[in-house]
Amino acid sequence: MLIDDVMPKWEVGSRHQIVVHAGVAETYAAIRSANLGAHPMARLMLGVRALPGALLSGTLRELRTRNSAPIALADFEARGFHVVAESPPTDMLIGLEGEFWTVSGRLRPVSAADFRTPVPPGLARAAWSFTVEAVTPTSTILKTETRVLTGSPAARRRFRCYWAVVGMGSGLIRRMMLRAIKGEAERGATR
């Protein structure tokens, strides 16, 4: 798995999976095309996370408009998440770095090369993967895993406090995203 290659050690992590009644190619394609904010609770939690930054930057109107549109992987990429490695049709790795515990998050994209360097002090680096494993030709297991590594003791303390507040909600969002991808893949498999 790509996540093992780029972040073999981490401080905080979470894993989720779901069975999808579609082939590997359909499931992998659905990672990019599914509405990851399809579930109202996922949309609400993503909006709540973005609200403080939108208020501070004066982009509340843009946030309202954005919250009514589908949320695809490309929308996450536009906000600083970056696909850093990919092995289609089974493995995708998304990376991100920043001060996640701050209002804006101070997000910055990272490259695969960045994962070979130490995390800068004061920051946290996240690796978020999607892995598709064939069970049968028409059934797969879709997994997502998130790992976070911090660059200093101060960043570690701040991130752990942040994670204590948002960790359960983050896991819930990931499970809702898996369901959205599953639905998209299964609709594609029946076409």
Contact map, one row per residue, 1 for C-alpha under 8 A:
11111000000000000000000000000000000000000000000000000000000000000000000000000000000000000010000000000000000000000000000000000000001000000000000000000000000000000000000000000000000000000000000
11111100000000000000000000000000000000000000000000000000000000000000000000000000000011000011100000000000000000000000000000000000100000000000000000000000000000000000000000000000000000000000000
11111111000000000000000000000000000000000000000000000000000000000000000000000000000000000000100000000000000000000000000000000011100000000000000000000000000000000000000000000000000000000000000
11111111000000000000000000000000000000000000000000000000000000000000000000000000000000000000000000000000000000000000000000000000000000000000000000000000000000000000000000000000000000000000000
11111111000000000000000000000000000000000000000000000000000000000000000000000000000000000000000000000000000000000000000000000000000000000000000000000000000000000000000000000000000000000000000
01111111000000000000000000000000000000000000000000000000000000000000000000000000000000000000000000000000000000010011000000000000000000000000000000000000000000000000000000000000000000000000000
00111111110000000000000000000000000000000000000000000000000000000000000000000000000000000000000000000000000000000010000000000010000000000000000000100000000000000000000000000000000000000000000
00111111110000000000000000000000000000000000000000000000000000000000000000000000000000000000000000000000000000000000000000000000000000000000000000000000000000000000000000000000000000000000000
00000011111000000000000000000000000000000000000000000000000000000000000000000000000000000000000000000000000000000000000000000000000000000000000000001000000000000000000000000000000000000000000
00000011111110000000000000000000000000000000000000000000000000000000000000000000000000000000000000000000000000000000000000000000000000000000000000111000000000000000000000000000000000000000000
00000000111110000000000000000000000000000000000000000000000000000000000000000000000000000000000000000000000000000000000000000000000000000000000000111100000000000000000000000000000000000000000
00000000011111000000000000000000000000000000000000000000000000000000000000000000000000000000000000000000000000000000000000000000000000000000000000111000000000000000000000000000000000000000000
00000000011111100000000000000000000000000000000000000000000000000000000000000000000000000000000000000000000000000000000000000000000000000000000011110000000000000000000000000000000000000000000
00000000000111110000000000000000000000000000000000000000000000000000000000000000000000000000000000000000000000000000000000000000000000000000000011100000000000000000000000100000000000000000000
00000000000011111000000000000000000000000000000000000000000000000000000000000000000000000000000000000000000000000000000000000000000000000000001111000000000000000000000000000000000000000000000
00000000000001111100000000000000000000000000000000000000000000000000000000000000000000000000000000000000000000000000000000000000000000000000001110000000000000000000000000100110000000000000000
00000000000000111110000000000000000000000000000000000000000000000000000000000000000000000000000000000000000000000000000000000000000000000000111100000000000000000000000000000010010000000000000
00000000000000011111000000000000000000000000000000000000000000000000000000000000000000000000000000000000000000000000000000000000000000000000111000000000000000000000000000000000011001000000000
00000000000000001111100000000000000000000000000000000000000000000000000000000000000000000000000000000000000000000000000000000000000000000011110000000000000000000000000000000000000001000000000
00000000000000000111110000100000000000000000000000000000000000000000000000000000000000000000000000000000000000000000000000000000000000000011110000000000000000000000000000000000000001001100000
00000000000000000011111000000000000000000000000000000000000000000000000000000000000000000000000000000000000000000000000000000000000000000111000000000000000000000000000000000000000001001100000
00000000000000000001111101100000000000000000000000000000000000000000000000000000000000000000000000000000000000000000000000000000000000001111000000000000000000000000000000000000000000001101100
00000000000000000000111111100000000000000000000000000000000000000000000000000000000000000000000000000000000000000000000000000000000001011111000000000000000000000000000000000000000000000000100
00000000000000000000011111110000000000000000000000000000000000000000000000000000000000001100000000000000000000000000000000000000000111001111000000000000000000000000000000000000000000000000000
00000000000000000000001111111000000000000000000000000000000000000000000000000000000000001000000000000000000000000000000000000000000000000000000000000000000000000000000000000000000000000000000
00000000000000000000011111111100000000000000000000000000000000000000000000000000000000000000000000000000000000000000000000000000000000000000000000000000000000000000000000000000000000001101100
00000000000000000001011111111110000000000000000000000000000000000000000000000000000000000000000000000000000000000000000000000000000100000001010000000000000000000000000000000000000011011100000
00000000000000000000000111111111000000000000000000000000000000000000000000000000000000011100000000000000000000000000000000000000000100000000000000000000000000000000000000000000000000001000000
00000000000000000000000011111111100000000000000000000000000000000000000000000000000000001000000000000000000000000000000000000000000000000000000000000000000000000000000000000000000000001000000
00000000000000000000000001111111110000000000000000000000000000000000000000000000000000000000000000000000000000000000000000000000000000000000000000000000000000000000000000000000000011011000000
00000000000000000000000000111111110000000000000000000000000000000000000010000000000000000000000000000000000000000000000000000000010000000000000000000000000000000000000000000000000010000000000
00000000000000000000000000011111110000000000000000000000000000000000000111000000000000000000000000000000000000000000000000000000000000000000000000000000000000000000000000000000000000000000000
00000000000000000000000000001111111000000000000000000000000000000000000110000000000000000000000000000000000000000000000000000000000000000000000000000000000000000000000000000000000010010000000
00000000000000000000000000000111111100000000000000000000000000000000001110000000000000000000000000000000000000000000000000000000000000000000000000000000000000000000000000000000000110010000000
00000000000000000000000000000000111111000000000000000000000000000000011100000000000000000000000000000000000000000000000000000000000000000000000000000000000000000000000000000000100110000000000
00000000000000000000000000000000011111100100000000000000000000000000011110000000000000000000000000000000000000000000000000000000000000000000000000000000000000000000000000000001100110000000000
00000000000000000000000000000000001111110110010000000000000000000000011100000000000000000000000000000000000000000000000000000000000000000000000000000000000000000000000000000001100100000000000
00000000000000000000000000000000001111110110000000000000000000000000011000000000000000000000000000000000000000000000000000000000000000000000000000000000000000000000000000000000100100000000000
00000000000000000000000000000000000111111110000000000000000000000000000000000000000000000000000000000000000000000000000000000000000000000000000000000000000000000000000000000001000100000000000
00000000000000000000000000000000000011111111000000000000000000000000000000000000000000000000000000000000000000000000000000000000000000000000000000000000000000000000000000000000000000000000000
00000000000000000000000000000000000000111111100000000000000000000000000000000000000000000000000000000000000000000000000000000000000000000000000000000000000000000000000000001000000000000000000
00000000000000000000000000000000000111111111110000000000000000000000000000000000000000000000000000000000000000000000000000000000000000000000000000000000000000000000000000011001100000000000000
00000000000000000000000000000000000011111111111000000000000000000010000000000000000000000000000000000000000000000000000000000000000000000000000000000000000000000000000000000000000000000000000
00000000000000000000000000000000000000011111111100000000000000000000000000000000000000000000000000000000000000000000000000000000000000000000000000000000000000000000000000000000000000000000000
00000000000000000000000000000000000000001111111110000000000000000000000000000000000000000000000000000000000000000000000000000000000000000000000000000000000000000000000010001000000000000000000
00000000000000000000000000000000000010000111111111000000000000000000000000000000000000000000000000000000000000000000000000000000000000000000000000000000000000000000000000000000000000000000000
00000000000000000000000000000000000000000011111111100000000000100010000000000000000000000000000000000000000000000000000000000000000000000000000000000000000000000000000000000000000000000000000
00000000000000000000000000000000000000000001111111110000000000000000000000000000000000000000000000000000000000000000000000000000000000000000000000000000000000000000000000000000000000000000000
00000000000000000000000000000000000000000000111111110000000000000000000000000000000000000000000000000000000000000000000000000000000000000000000000000000000000000000000000000000000000000000000
00000000000000000000000000000000000000000000011111111100000000100000000000000000000000000000000000000001000000000000000000000000000000000000000000000000000000000000000000000000000000000000000
00000000000000000000000000000000000000000000001111111110000100100000000000000000000000000000000000000000000000000000000000000000000000000000000000000000000000000000000000000000000000000000000
00000000000000000000000000000000000000000000000111111111000000000000000000000000000000000000000000000011000000000000000000000000000000000000000000000000000000000000000000000000000000000000000
00000000000000000000000000000000000000000000000001111111100000000000000000000000000000000000000000000011000000000000000000000000000000000000000000000000000000000000000000000000000000000000000
00000000000000000000000000000000000000000000000001111111111100100000000000000000000000000000000000000000000000000000000000000000000000000000000000000000000000000000000000000000000000000000000
00000000000000000000000000000000000000000000000000111111111100000000000000000000000000000000000000000000000000000000000000000000000000000000000000000000000000000000000000000000000000000000000
00000000000000000000000000000000000000000000000000011111111000000000000000000000000000000000000000000000000000000000000000000000000000000000000000000000000000000000000000000000000000000000000
00000000000000000000000000000000000000000000000000001111111100000000000000000000000000000000000000000000000000000000000000000000000000000000000000000000000000000000000000000000000000000000000
00000000000000000000000000000000000000000000000000000111111100000000000000000000000000000000000000000000000000000000000000000000000000000000000000000000000000000000000000000000000000000000000
00000000000000000000000000000000000000000000000000000111111111100000000000000000000000000000000000000000000000000000000000000000000000000000000000000000000000000000000000000000000000000000000
00000000000000000000000000000000000000000000000000100110111111110000000000000000000000000000000000000000000000000000000000000000000000000000000000000000000000000000000000000000000000000000000
00000000000000000000000000000000000000000000000000000000001111111000000000000000000000000000000000000000000000000000000000000000000000000000000000000000000000000000000000000000000000000000000
00000000000000000000000000000000000000000000000000000000001111111100000000000000000000000000000000000000000000000000000000000000000000000000000000000000000000000000000000000000000000000000000
00000000000000000000000000000000000000000000001001100100001111111110000000000000000000000000000000000000000000000000000000000000000000000000000000000000000000000000000000000000000000000000000
00000000000000000000000000000000000000000000000000000000000111111111000000000000000000000000000000000000000000000000000000000000000000000000000000000000000000000000000000000000000000000000000
00000000000000000000000000000000000000000000000000000000000011111111100000000000000000000000000000000000000000000000000000000000000000000000000000000000000000000000000000000000000000000000000
00000000000000000000000000000000000000000000000000000000000001111111100000000000000000000000000000000000000000000000000000000000000000000000000000000000000000000000000000000000000000000000000
00000000000000000000000000000000000000000010001000000000000000111111110000000000000000000000000000000000000000000000000000000000000000000000000000000000000000000000000000000000000000000000000
00000000000000000000000000000000000000000000000000000000000000011111110000000000000000000000000000000000000000000000000000000000000000000000000000000000000000000000000000000000000000000000000
00000000000000000000000000000000000000000000000000000000000000001111111000000000000000000000000000000000000000000000000000000000000000000000000000000000000000000000000000000000000000000000000
00000000000000000000000000000000001111000000000000000000000000000011111100000000000000000000000000000000000000000000000000000000000000000000000000000000000000000000000000000000000000000000000
00000000000000000000000000000000011111000000000000000000000000000000111111110000000000000000000000000000000000000000000000000000000000000000000000000000000000000000000000000000000000000000000
00000000000000000000000000000001111110000000000000000000000000000000011111110000000000000000000000000000000000000000000000000000000000000000000000000000000000000000000000000000000000000000000
00000000000000000000000000000011110100000000000000000000000000000000001111111000000000000000000000000000000000000000000000000000000000000000000000000000000000000000000000000000000000000000000
00000000000000000000000000000001000000000000000000000000000000000000001111111100000000000000000000000000000000000000000000000000000000000000000000000000000000000000000000000000000000000000000
00000000000000000000000000000000000000000000000000000000000000000000001111111110000000000000000000000000000000000000000000000000000000000000000000000000000000000000000000000000000000000000000
00000000000000000000000000000000000000000000000000000000000000000000001111111111110000000000000000000000000000000000000000000000000000000000000000000000000000000000000000000000000000000000000
00000000000000000000000000000000000000000000000000000000000000000000000011111111111000000000000000000000000000000000000000000000000000000000000000000000000000000000000000000000000000000000000
00000000000000000000000000000000000000000000000000000000000000000000000001111111100000000000000000000000000000000000000000000000000000000000000000000000000000000000000000000000000000000000000
00000000000000000000000000000000000000000000000000000000000000000000000000111111100000000000000000000000001000000000000000000000000000000000000000000000000000000000000000000000000000000000000
00000000000000000000000000000000000000000000000000000000000000000000000000011111110000000000000100000000001110000000000000000000000000000000000000000000000000000000000000000000000000000000000
00000000000000000000000000000000000000000000000000000000000000000000000000011111111000000000011100000000000110000000000000000000000000000000000000000000000000000000000000000000000000000000000
00000000000000000000000000000000000000000000000000000000000000000000000000011001111100000000011100000000000011100000000000000000000000000000000000000000000000000000000000000000000000000000000
00000000000000000000000000000000000000000000000000000000000000000000000000001000111111000001111000000000000000000000000000000000000000000000000000000000000000000000000000000000000000000000000
00000000000000000000000000000000000000000000000000000000000000000000000000000000011111000000111000000000000001110000000000000000000000000000000000000000000000000000000000000000000000000000000
01000000000000000000000000000000000000000000000000000000000000000000000000000000001111100001110000000000000000010000000000000000000000000000000000000000000000000000000000000000000000000000000
01000000000000000000000000000000000000000000000000000000000000000000000000000000001111110011100000000000000000000000000000000000000000000000000000000000000000000000000000000000000000000000000
00000000000000000000000000000000000000000000000000000000000000000000000000000000000011111111000000000000000000000000000000000000000000000000000000000000000000000000000000000000000000000000000
00000000000000000000000000010000000000000000000000000000000000000000000000000000000001111111000000000000000000000000000000000000000000000000000000000000000000000000000000000000000000000000000
00000000000000000000000110011000000000000000000000000000000000000000000000000000000000111110000000000000000000000000000000000000000100000000000000000000000000000000000000000000000000000000000
00000000000000000000000100010000000000000000000000000000000000000000000000000000000000111111000000000000000000000000000000000000011110000000000000000000000000000000000000000000000000000000000
11000000000000000000000000000000000000000000000000000000000000000000000000000000000001111111100000000000000000000000000000000000111100000000000000000000000000000000000000000000000000000000000
01000000000000000000000000000000000000000000000000000000000000000000000000000000001011110111110000000000000000000000000000000000111000000000000000000000000000000000000000000000000000000000000
01100000000000000000000000000000000000000000000000000000000000000000000000000000001111000011111000000000000000000000000000000011110000000000000000000000000000000000000000000000000000000000000
00000000000000000000000000000000000000000000000000000000000000000000000000000000111110000001111100000000000000000000000000000011100000000000000000000000000000000000000000000000000000000000000
00000000000000000000000000000000000000000000000000000000000000000000000000000000111100000000111110000000000011100000000000001111000000000000000000000000000000000000000000000000000000000000000
00000000000000000000000000000000000000000000000000000000000000000000000000000001110000000000011111000000001111000000000000001110000000000000000000000000000000000000000000000000000000000000000
00000000000000000000000000000000000000000000000000000000000000000000000000000000000000000000001111100000001111000000000000111100000000000000000000000000000000000000000000000000000000000000000
00000000000000000000000000000000000000000000000000000000000000000000000000000000000000000000000111110000111100000000000000111000000000000000000000000000000000000000000000000000000000000000000
00000000000000000000000000000000000000000000000000000000000000000000000000000000000000000000000011111100111000000000000001110000000000000000000000000000001000000000000000000000000000000000000
00000000000000000000000000000000000000000000000000000000000000000000000000000000000000000000000001111111111000000000000000010000000000000000000000000000000000100100000000000000000000000000000
00000000000000000000000000000000000000000000000000000000000000000000000000000000000000000000000000111110100000000000000000000000000000000000000000000000000001100100000000000000000000000000000
00000000000000000000000000000000000000000000000000000000000000000000000000000000000000000000000000111111110000000000000000000000000000000000000000000000000000000000000000000000000000000000000
00000000000000000000000000000000000000000000000000011000000000000000000000000000000000000000000000011111100000000000000000000000000000000000000000000000000000000000000000000000000000000000000
00000000000000000000000000000000000000000000000001011000000000000000000000000000000000000000000000010111111000000000000000000000000000000000000000000000000000000000000000000000000000000000000
00000000000000000000000000000000000000000000000000000000000000000000000000000000000000000000000001111111111000000000000000000000000000000000000000000000000000000000000000000000000000000000000
00000000000000000000000000000000000000000000000000000000000000000000000000000000000000000000000001110101111100000000000000000000000000000000000000000000000000000000000000000000000000000000000
00000000000000000000000000000000000000000000000000000000000000000000000000000011000000000000000111110001111110000000000000000000000000000000000000000000000000000000000000000000000000000000000
00000000000000000000000000000000000000000000000000000000000000000000000000000001100000000000000111000000011111000000000000000000000000000000000000000000000000000000000000000000000000000000000
00000000000000000000000000000000000000000000000000000000000000000000000000000001110000000000001110000000001111100000000000000000000000000000000000000000000000000000000000000000000000000000000
00000000000000000000000000000000000000000000000000000000000000000000000000000000010100000000001110000000000111111110000000000000000000000000000000000000000000000000000000000000000000000000000
00000000000000000000000000000000000000000000000000000000000000000000000000000000010100000000001000000000000011111110000000000000000000000000000000000000000000000000000000000000000000000000000
00000100000000000000000000000000000000000000000000000000000000000000000000000000000110000000000000000000000001111111000000000000000000000000000000000000000000000000000000000000000000000000000
00000000000000000000000000000000000000000000000000000000000000000000000000000000000000000000000000000000000001111111100000000000000000000000000000000000000000000000000000000000000000000000000
00000000000000000000000000000000000000000000000000000000000000000000000000000000000000000000000000000000000001111111110000000000000000000000000000000000000000000000000000000000000000000000000
00000110000000000000000000000000000000000000000000000000000000000000000000000000000000000000000000000000000001111111111000000000000000000000000000000000000000000000000000000000000000000000000
00000100000000000000000000000000000000000000000000000000000000000000000000000000000000000000000000000000000000011111110000000000000000000000000000000000000000000000000000000000000000000000000
00000000000000000000000000000000000000000000000000000000000000000000000000000000000000000000000000000000000000001111111000000000000000000000000000000000000000000000000000000000000000000000000
00000000000000000000000000000000000000000000000000000000000000000000000000000000000000000000000000000000000000000111111100000000000000000000000000000010000000000000000000000000000000000000000
00000000000000000000000000000000000000000000000000000000000000000000000000000000000000000000000000000000000000000010111110111000000000000000000000001110000000000000000000000000000000000000000
00000000000000000000000000000000000000000000000000000000000000000000000000000000000000000000000000000000000000000000011111110000000000000000000000000111000000000000000000000000000000000000000
00000000000000000000000000000000000000000000000000000000000000000000000000000000000000000000000000000000000000000000001111100000000000000000000000000111001000000000000000000000000000000000000
00000000000000000000000000000000000000000000000000000000000000000000000000000000000000000000000000100000000000000000000111110000000000000000000000000111011000000000000000000000000000000000000
00000000000000000000000000000000000000000000000000000000000000000000000000000000000000000000000011100000000000000000001111111000000000000000000000000111001000000000000000000000000000000000000
00000000000000000000000000000000000000000000000000000000000000000000000000000000000000000000000011110000000000000000001101111100000000000000000000011110001100100000000000000000000000000000000
00000000000000000000000000000000000000000000000000000000000000000000000000000000000000000000001111000000000000000000001000111110000000000000000000011110000000000000000000000000000000000000000
00000000000000000000000000000000000000000000000000000000000000000000000000000000000000000000001110000000000000000000000000011111000000000000000001111000000000000000000000000000000000000000000
00100010000000000000000000000000000000000000000000000000000000000000000000000000000000000000111100000000000000000000000000001111100000000000000011110000000000000000000000000000000000000000000
00100000000000000000000000000000000000000000000000000000000000000000000000000000000000000000111000000000000000000000000000000111110000000000000111100000000000000000000000000000000000000000000
01100000000000000000000000000000000000000000000000000000000000000000000000000000000000000011110000000000000000000000000000000011111000000000001111000000000000000000000000000000000000000000000
00000000000000000000000000000010000000000000000000000000000000000000000000000000000000000111100000000000000000000000000000000001111100000000011110000000000000000000000000000000000000000000000
10000000000000000000000000000000000000000000000000000000000000000000000000000000000000000111000000000000000000000000000000000000111110000000011100000000000000000000000000000000000000000000000
00000000000000000000000100110000000000000000000000000000000000000000000000000000000000001110000000000000000000000000000000000000011111000001111000000000000000000000000000000000000000000000000
00000000000000000000000100000000000000000000000000000000000000000000000000000000000000000100000000000000000000000000000000000000001111100001110000000000000000000000000000000000000000000000000
00000000000000000000001100000000000000000000000000000000000000000000000000000000000000000000000000000000000000000000000000000000000111111111100000000000000000000000000000000000000000000000000
00000000000000000000000000000000000000000000000000000000000000000000000000000000000000000000000000000000000000000000000000000000000011111111100000000000000000000000000000000000000000000000000
00000000000000000000001000000000000000000000000000000000000000000000000000000000000000000000000000000000000000000000000000000000000001111111000000000000000000000000000000000000000000000000000
00000000000000000000011100000000000000000000000000000000000000000000000000000000000000000000000000000000000000000000000000000000000001111111000000000000000000000000000000000000000000000000000
00000000000000000000111100000000000000000000000000000000000000000000000000000000000000000000000000000000000000000000000000000000000001111111000000000000000000000000000000000000000000000000000
00000000000000000011111100000000000000000000000000000000000000000000000000000000000000000000000000000000000000000000000000000000000001111111100000000000000000000000000000000000000000000000000
00000000000000000011111100100000000000000000000000000000000000000000000000000000000000000000000000000000000000000000000000000000000111111111110000000000000000000000000000000000000000000000000
00000000000000001111000000000000000000000000000000000000000000000000000000000000000000000000000000000000000000000000000000000000000111100011111000000000000000000000000000000000000000000000000
00000000000000001111000000100000000000000000000000000000000000000000000000000000000000000000000000000000000000000000000000000000011110000001111100000000000000000000000000000000010000000000000
00000000000000111100000000000000000000000000000000000000000000000000000000000000000000000000000000000000000000000000000000000000111100000000111110000000000000000000000000000000010000000000000
00000000000000111000000000000000000000000000000000000000000000000000000000000000000000000000000000000000000000000000000000000001111000000000011111000000000000000000000000000100010000000000000
00000000000011110000000000000000000000000000000000000000000000000000000000000000000000000000000000000000000000000000000000000011110000000000001111100000000000000000000000000000000000000000000
00000000000011100000000000000000000000000000000000000000000000000000000000000000000000000000000000000000000000000000000000000111100000000000000111110000000000000000000000000000000000000000000
00000010011111000000000000000000000000000000000000000000000000000000000000000000000000000000000000000000000000000000000000000111000000000000000011111000000000000000000000000000000000000000000
00000000011110000000000000000000000000000000000000000000000000000000000000000000000000000000000000000000000000000000000000011110000000000000000001111100000000000000000000000000000000000000000
00000000111100000000000000000000000000000000000000000000000000000000000000000000000000000000000000000000000000000000001000011100000000000000000000111110000100000000000000000000000000000000000
00000000001000000000000000000000000000000000000000000000000000000000000000000000000000000000000000000000000000000000001111111000000000000000000000011111101100100000000000000000000000000000000
00000000000000000000000000000000000000000000000000000000000000000000000000000000000000000000000000000000000000000000011111111000000000000000000000001111101100000000000000000000000000000000000
00000000000000000000000000000000000000000000000000000000000000000000000000000000000000000000000000000000000000000000000111100000000000000000000000000111111100000000000000000000000000000000000
00000000000000000000000000000000000000000000000000000000000000000000000000000000000000000000000000000000000000000000000000000000000000000000000000000111111110000000000000000000000000000000000
00000000000000000000000000000000000000000000000000000000000000000000000000000000000000000000000000000000000000000000000001000000000000000000000000000001111111000000000000000000000000000000000
00000000000000000000000000000000000000000000000000000000000000000000000000000000000000000000000000100000000000000000000011110000000000000000000000000111111111100000000000000000000000000000000
00000000000000000000000000000000000000000000000000000000000000000000000000000000000000000000000000000000000000000000000000010000000000000000000000001111111111110000000000000000000000000000000
00000000000000000000000000000000000000000000000000000000000000000000000000000000000000000000000000000000000000000000000000000000000000000000000000000000111111111000000000000000000000000000000
00000000000000000000000000000000000000000000000000000000000000000000000000000000000000000000000000001000000000000000000000000000000000000000000000000000011111111100000000000000000000000000000
00000000000000000000000000000000000000000000000000000000000000000000000000000000000000000000000000011000000000000000000000010000000000000000000000000100001111111110000000000000000000000000000
00000000000000000000000000000000000000000000000000000000000000000000000000000000000000000000000000000000000000000000000000000000000000000000000000000000000111111111000000000000000000000000000
00000000000000000000000000000000000000000000000000000000000000000000000000000000000000000000000000000000000000000000000000000000000000000000000000000000000011111111100000000000000000000000000
00000000000000000000000000000000000000000000000000000000000000000000000000000000000000000000000000011000000000000000000000000000000000000000000000000000000001111111111000000000000000000000000
00000000000000000000000000000000000000000000000000000000000000000000000000000000000000000000000000000000000000000000000000000000000000000000000000000000000000111111111000000000000000000000000
00000000000000000000000000000000000000000000000000000000000000000000000000000000000000000000000000000000000000000000000000000000000000000000000000000000000000011111111100000000000000000000000
00000000000000000000000000000000000000000000000000000000000000000000000000000000000000000000000000000000000000000000000000000000000000000000000000000000000000001111111100000000000000000000000
00000000000000000000000000000000000000000000000000000000000000000000000000000000000000000000000000000000000000000000000000000000000000000000000000000000000000000111111111000000000000000000000
00000000000000000000000000000000000000000000000000000000000000000000000000000000000000000000000000000000000000000000000000000000000000000000000000000000000000000111111111100000000000000000000
00000000000000000000000000000000000000000000000000000000000000000000000000000000000000000000000000000000000000000000000000000000000000000000000000000000000000000001111111110000000000000000000
00000000000000000000000000000000000000000000100000000000000000000000000000000000000000000000000000000000000000000000000000000000000000000000000000000000000000000000011111111000000000000000000
00000000000000000000000000000000000000000000000000000000000000000000000000000000000000000000000000000000000000000000000000000000000000000000000000000000000000000000011111111100000000000000000
00000000000001010000000000000000000000000000000000000000000000000000000000000000000000000000000000000000000000000000000000000000000000000000000000000000000000000000001111111110000000000000000
00000000000000000000000000000000000000000100000000000000000000000000000000000000000000000000000000000000000000000000000000000000000000000000000000000000000000000000000111111111000000000000000
00000000000000000000000000000000000000001100100000000000000000000000000000000000000000000000000000000000000000000000000000000000000000000000000000000000000000000000000011111111100000000000000
00000000000000010000000000000000000000000000000000000000000000000000000000000000000000000000000000000000000000000000000000000000000000000000000100000000000000000000000001111111110000000000000
00000000000000011000000000000000000000000000000000000000000000000000000000000000000000000000000000000000000000000000000000000000000000000000000000000000000000000000000000111111111000000000000
00000000000000000000000000000000000110100100000000000000000000000000000000000000000000000000000000000000000000000000000000000000000000000000000000000000000000000000000000011111111100000000000
00000000000000000000000000000000001111000100000000000000000000000000000000000000000000000000000000000000000000000000000000000000000000000000000000000000000000000000000000001111111110000000000
00000000000000001100000000000000000000000000000000000000000000000000000000000000000000000000000000000000000000000000000000000000000000000000011100000000000000000000000000000111111111000000000
00000000000000000100000000000000000000000000000000000000000000000000000000000000000000000000000000000000000000000000000000000000000000000000000000000000000000000000000000000011111111100000000
00000000000000000000000000000000011111100000000000000000000000000000000000000000000000000000000000000000000000000000000000000000000000000000000000000000000000000000000000000001111111110000000
00000000000000000000000000100110111100000000000000000000000000000000000000000000000000000000000000000000000000000000000000000000000000000000000000000000000000000000000000000000111111111000000
00000000000000000111100000100100000000000000000000000000000000000000000000000000000000000000000000000000000000000000000000000000000000000000000000000000000000000000000000000000011111111100000
00000000000000000000000000000000000000000000000000000000000000000000000000000000000000000000000000000000000000000000000000000000000000000000000000000000000000000000000000000000001111111110000
00000000000000000000000000100100110000000000000000000000000000000000000000000000000000000000000000000000000000000000000000000000000000000000000000000000000000000000000000000000000111111111000
00000000000000000001110001111100000000000000000000000000000000000000000000000000000000000000000000000000000000000000000000000000000000000000000000000000000000000000000000000000000011111111100
00000000000000000001110001100000000000000000000000000000000000000000000000000000000000000000000000000000000000000000000000000000000000000000000000000000000000000000000000000000000001111111110
00000000000000000000000000000000000000000000000000000000000000000000000000000000000000000000000000000000000000000000000000000000000000000000000000000000000000000000000000000000000000111111111
00000000000000000000010001000000000000000000000000000000000000000000000000000000000000000000000000000000000000000000000000000000000000000000000000000000000000000000000000000000000000011111111
00000000000000000000011001000000000000000000000000000000000000000000000000000000000000000000000000000000000000000000000000000000000000000000000000000000000000000000000000000000000000001111111
00000000000000000000000000000000000000000000000000000000000000000000000000000000000000000000000000000000000000000000000000000000000000000000000000000000000000000000000000000000000000000111111
00000000000000000000000000000000000000000000000000000000000000000000000000000000000000000000000000000000000000000000000000000000000000000000000000000000000000000000000000000000000000000011111
